[in-house]
Amino acid sequence: MSVQYDLAGQKKAYEVWAKFYDKVYVRFLADGQKKAAAAAAACGPDILEVGVGTGLVLRYYPPTARVVGVDLSEHMLAKAREKVVAQGLTQVRGLSVMDACRLGLPDATFDAVTVPFVITLVPDPEAALSEMRRVLKPGGEIVVASKMGAEDGPLMKIETALAPIVKTVGWSTDFKVSRLAAWAATTPDMSVVEVTSIFPAPFFKMIRIKRAG
């Protein structure tokens, strides 16, 4: 069965979120944002950020980076553009409206692709990851930061019970690291090379997926 997209619905939701997104997440997710930006920058200067939102991560990329950010929401990007100007973020080379599953970018363009706290919101994560791989240079990395569900045990049962609540803030108890690993396993040149916990809790993870050089 093909994945059904409700892009209009998502854009409407992001229009509402854009008004207060920063107040909710500017400090709460800062640790993961910093670490994702640093991991991406370690791969090289050319970086694509998928789901750039209001641009909270942009300030963490070094001045030597060349960052392109894409997002589904023009309203979110408007906030990001304000930050680029106000904070003098010369490392940001472009911000564009784009669907993560249909990136209008050339093959093998970026040293790294960052996906900060957005992978669980994508209707077809595997299709999006394949698009990220397409635009990634050999030897580059996809860096995912996100809330990840427990694989088993008591915590998984608790998360299942809380699923309706966490869904309202865009997180999923069903999305697990094993799903990323399973996607990588279907693509011979991609492999998960690191999984680390990030603040504010152990179930927040940063996952590095490397493309063979």
C-alpha positions as CSV (number, residue, x, y, z in Angstrom):
1,M,0.0,0.0,0.0
2,S,1.3,3.4,-0.9
3,V,1.8,6.0,1.8
4,Q,-1.0,8.6,1.9
5,Y,0.3,12.2,2.4
6,D,-1.7,14.9,4.0
7,L,0.7,17.7,3.2
8,A,-2.0,20.4,3.5
9,G,-2.9,19.2,7.0
10,Q,0.7,19.1,8.0
11,K,1.4,22.6,6.7
12,K,-1.7,23.9,8.6
13,A,-0.5,22.3,11.8
14,Y,3.0,23.8,11.4
15,E,1.5,27.2,10.7
16,V,0.0,27.1,14.2
17,W,3.2,25.6,15.8
18,A,5.4,28.3,14.3
19,K,3.9,30.9,16.6
20,F,5.2,29.3,19.8
21,Y,7.6,26.4,18.8
22,D,10.7,28.3,20.1
23,K,9.2,28.9,23.5
24,V,8.6,25.2,23.9
25,Y,11.8,23.7,22.5
26,V,14.6,26.4,22.5
27,R,16.1,24.9,25.8
28,F,14.4,21.6,26.0
29,L,16.2,20.1,22.9
30,A,19.3,22.2,22.9
31,D,21.7,19.4,23.9
32,G,20.6,17.2,21.0
33,Q,20.6,20.1,18.6
34,K,24.2,21.0,19.5
35,K,25.4,17.4,19.2
36,A,23.7,16.8,15.9
37,A,25.2,20.0,14.4
38,A,28.7,19.0,15.7
39,A,28.4,15.5,14.3
40,A,27.4,16.8,11.0
41,A,30.1,19.5,10.9
42,A,32.7,16.8,11.6
43,C,31.8,15.2,8.3
44,G,32.6,18.3,6.2
45,P,31.4,21.8,5.4
46,D,28.4,21.0,3.1
47,I,25.4,20.2,5.3
48,L,21.7,19.7,4.6
49,E,19.3,20.1,7.5
50,V,15.9,18.4,6.8
51,G,13.1,19.7,8.9
52,V,14.9,23.0,9.7
53,G,11.7,24.4,11.2
54,T,12.2,27.8,12.9
55,G,16.0,27.4,12.6
56,L,16.9,26.5,16.2
57,V,19.8,24.4,15.2
58,L,21.3,26.8,12.7
59,R,23.4,28.8,15.2
60,Y,25.2,25.6,16.3
61,Y,26.9,25.0,12.9
62,P,30.4,26.5,12.7
63,P,31.0,29.6,10.6
64,T,33.0,27.5,8.1
65,A,30.0,25.3,7.3
66,R,27.8,25.8,4.2
67,V,24.3,24.9,5.4
68,V,21.1,24.4,3.4
69,G,17.9,24.0,5.3
70,V,14.6,22.6,4.0
71,D,11.1,22.4,5.6
72,L,7.6,21.7,4.6
73,S,6.3,24.9,6.3
74,E,6.8,28.3,4.9
75,H,5.7,29.8,8.2
76,M,8.4,27.9,10.1
77,L,11.0,29.0,7.5
78,A,9.9,32.6,8.0
79,K,11.0,32.3,11.6
80,A,14.3,30.7,10.5
81,R,15.0,33.5,8.1
82,E,14.5,36.0,10.9
83,K,17.2,34.2,12.9
84,V,19.6,34.1,10.0
85,V,19.4,37.9,9.7
86,A,19.2,38.7,13.4
87,Q,22.1,36.4,14.4
88,G,24.3,37.0,11.4
89,L,24.4,33.3,10.5
90,T,26.6,33.5,7.4
91,Q,27.0,29.7,7.4
92,V,23.4,29.4,6.2
93,R,23.4,29.4,2.4
94,G,19.8,28.8,1.7
95,L,16.3,27.9,3.2
96,S,13.7,26.4,1.0
97,V,10.2,24.8,1.2
98,M,10.7,21.1,0.4
99,D,9.1,17.7,1.1
100,A,11.6,15.4,2.8
101,C,10.4,12.5,0.6
102,R,11.0,14.5,-2.6
103,L,14.1,16.6,-2.2
104,G,14.7,18.8,-5.2
105,L,18.5,18.7,-4.8
106,P,21.3,17.1,-6.9
107,D,22.8,13.7,-6.1
108,A,25.9,13.4,-3.8
109,T,25.9,17.1,-2.8
110,F,26.3,17.1,1.0
111,D,28.9,15.8,3.5
112,A,26.1,15.3,6.0
113,V,22.4,15.5,6.4
114,T,21.0,16.4,9.8
115,V,17.4,15.4,10.8
116,P,16.8,17.0,14.2
117,F,13.6,15.9,16.0
118,V,11.6,15.4,12.8
119,I,11.9,11.9,11.5
120,T,8.9,10.6,13.5
121,L,6.7,13.3,11.8
122,V,7.6,12.2,8.2
123,P,4.7,10.1,6.6
124,D,7.2,7.7,5.0
125,P,10.6,7.8,6.9
126,E,12.2,5.1,4.7
127,A,11.5,7.1,1.5
128,A,12.9,10.2,3.2
129,L,16.0,8.4,4.3
130,S,16.5,7.1,0.8
131,E,16.3,10.7,-0.5
132,M,18.8,11.8,2.1
133,R,21.1,9.0,1.0
134,R,20.7,10.1,-2.6
135,V,21.9,13.7,-1.9
136,L,24.7,12.5,0.5
137,K,28.3,12.2,-0.7
138,P,30.0,8.8,-0.4
139,G,31.6,8.8,3.1
140,G,29.0,11.2,4.5
141,E,26.6,10.7,7.3
142,I,22.9,11.1,8.1
143,V,22.6,12.3,11.7
144,V,19.2,11.7,13.3
145,A,18.3,13.2,16.7
146,S,14.9,12.1,18.0
147,K,12.8,10.6,20.7
148,M,13.1,6.8,20.2
149,G,10.8,4.2,21.6
150,A,12.1,1.4,23.8
151,E,12.7,-1.9,22.0
152,D,11.2,-4.1,24.7
153,G,10.7,-4.5,28.5
154,P,8.6,-2.5,31.0
155,L,9.6,0.9,29.5
156,M,8.0,-0.2,26.2
157,K,4.7,-1.0,28.0
158,I,4.8,2.4,29.7
159,E,5.5,4.2,26.4
160,T,2.6,2.3,24.7
161,A,0.2,3.5,27.4
162,L,1.5,7.1,26.9
163,A,1.4,7.0,23.1
164,P,-1.8,9.2,22.7
165,I,-0.2,11.9,24.8
166,V,3.2,12.0,23.2
167,K,1.7,12.0,19.8
168,T,0.3,15.5,20.4
169,V,3.8,16.9,20.4
170,G,5.0,15.0,17.4
171,W,6.7,12.1,19.0
172,S,6.1,8.4,18.5
173,T,6.5,5.5,20.9
174,D,6.5,3.2,17.9
175,F,9.5,4.7,16.2
176,K,12.6,2.8,17.4
177,V,16.3,2.7,16.5
178,S,15.8,-0.7,15.0
179,R,13.6,0.9,12.3
180,L,16.6,3.0,11.2
181,A,18.9,0.0,11.4
182,A,16.4,-2.0,9.3
183,W,16.4,0.7,6.6
184,A,20.2,0.8,6.6
185,A,20.3,-3.0,6.2
186,T,18.4,-2.8,3.0
187,T,20.9,-0.4,1.5
188,P,24.3,-2.0,1.1
189,D,26.4,1.1,1.5
190,M,24.6,2.5,4.6
191,S,25.3,1.4,8.2
192,V,24.5,2.6,11.7
193,V,27.8,3.6,13.2
194,E,26.8,5.2,16.5
195,V,23.8,5.4,18.8
196,T,24.1,7.8,21.8
197,S,21.8,9.1,24.4
198,I,21.2,12.9,24.6
199,F,19.6,15.2,27.1
200,P,16.9,15.4,28.5
201,A,16.3,11.7,28.9
202,P,17.8,8.3,27.8
203,F,15.1,7.7,25.3
204,F,16.3,10.7,23.3
205,K,18.9,9.4,20.9
206,M,21.4,10.6,18.3
207,I,22.0,8.0,15.6
208,R,24.7,8.3,13.0
209,I,24.2,6.5,9.7
210,K,27.2,6.4,7.5
211,R,27.4,6.0,3.7
212,A,30.5,4.0,2.6
213,G,33.1,6.0,0.8
